[in-house]
Amino acid sequence: QVQLVESGGGLVQPGGSLRLSCAASGFTFSSTTMRWYRQAPGKERVLVASITSGGGTIMYEDFVKGRFRISRDNAKNTVYLQMNSLKPDDTAVYYCNAFKIYTLGWGQGTQVTVSS
């Protein structure tokens, strides 16, 4: 059974930083592409960043390039999203996603609120 558990969200001031974590189980993490998505209130869920199984290919959407960094620790079955220079527009629920030809599963999401 695929399980993805996000953590690390919270309230942060503009310009601040947060580090999200996603602990995975129930599948072969080391051979699976991992992605972070986000969904702002009233908007569709959108891709933020992705990282392939060995970390060799990393992709970021333009709206987070230079500010966010995705990484993974295959020994810990965990993927991370380091978020710096946060803006109010980054406010959303952030979701972890496991993808291998098709989506294996989603986490429950973690709320990130950027506000002064």
N, C-alpha and C positions, 0 to 999 in steps of 0.2 A: 504494500500500500504506500503510494507516494505521499510523503509529508514534507511540507515546506513551512518553516516557522520564521517569520520576520521579527526583528526587534531593533530597537535603537531610535525609533521615532520620538517626536516630542515637540515642544514649543521652543523656538529659537528666534533671536532678533535678526533683522536683516544684516547681512554681512557675516553672520555666524556660520558654524560648521556642525554637521552631524555625521555619524557613521552608522549606516544601516548594516545589519547582518541577516543572513538567511541560512538557517540550519536545515540541511536536507537529509532525508532518509527514504528507504523503500525502493531505491533504484541505484543504478551504477553512476554515481555522481561524476566520477573522473572521466567518463566518456560522454557526458551530456553538456550541451550548450546551456548556459544560464543567462537569464535576462532579468532586467528590472524594468517594470512598467510603473506608470503613475496615473491616477485618475483624480482630477480636480472636481469640485462640486459642479454638477450640471454639465460636465463634459465627458467625452469618451475616454476610455483607457488608452494610453499611448505608450509606445516603447521609449525608454530612456537610454538604456545601454545594454550591450550584450557581450559575452565573453565565451569563446569556444572552449572545448574540453580541456585542452592543455594550456589555455591562456594565450595561444599564439595569435589569435585574431580578436581584436576588441573594436567595438563600434560604439559611437555616441551620437545621439541626435544633436542637431546644431544648437538647440537651446540650452544644452548643458556642457558643451565642449569647452574645455579649459577650466571648468569649475568642478566637475564630478569625475571620480575615478572608480572604475569597477575592477575588482580583483577577486581571486578565489584561492582557497587553500584546500586542495584535494585530499590532504591527509585528515582534515577536519570536516570534510563534506560541507563546507561553508562558502558562501559567496558574499562579498561586501560591496557597499556603495559608499564611498567617501564623498561627502557633499560639502563643498566650500563656497564661500561668497554667496550664501543663500539669499534669495530674493522672495518677496511676497508671492510672486507668480509661481514659485516652487511649491507652494502650499497644495498638498494633495495626499491621498492615500497611496503609499508605495507598495507595489506587489512584486514578489519574486516569482519567476516562471522557469520551469524546466522544459527544455525543448530538444527533441531528438527525432527529426523528420516531422513529428507532430508534437503538440503540447502534451507533456506528461502530467502536469499539475500546476496549481497555483497555491500560493500562500494565502493567508487570511488578510494580509495587508497590515501596514503600520502607518499611523497618521503622522504627517510632518506639517507643522504649522509655522510659518515664518511671519512674524508680526512684532511690532514694537509696542 
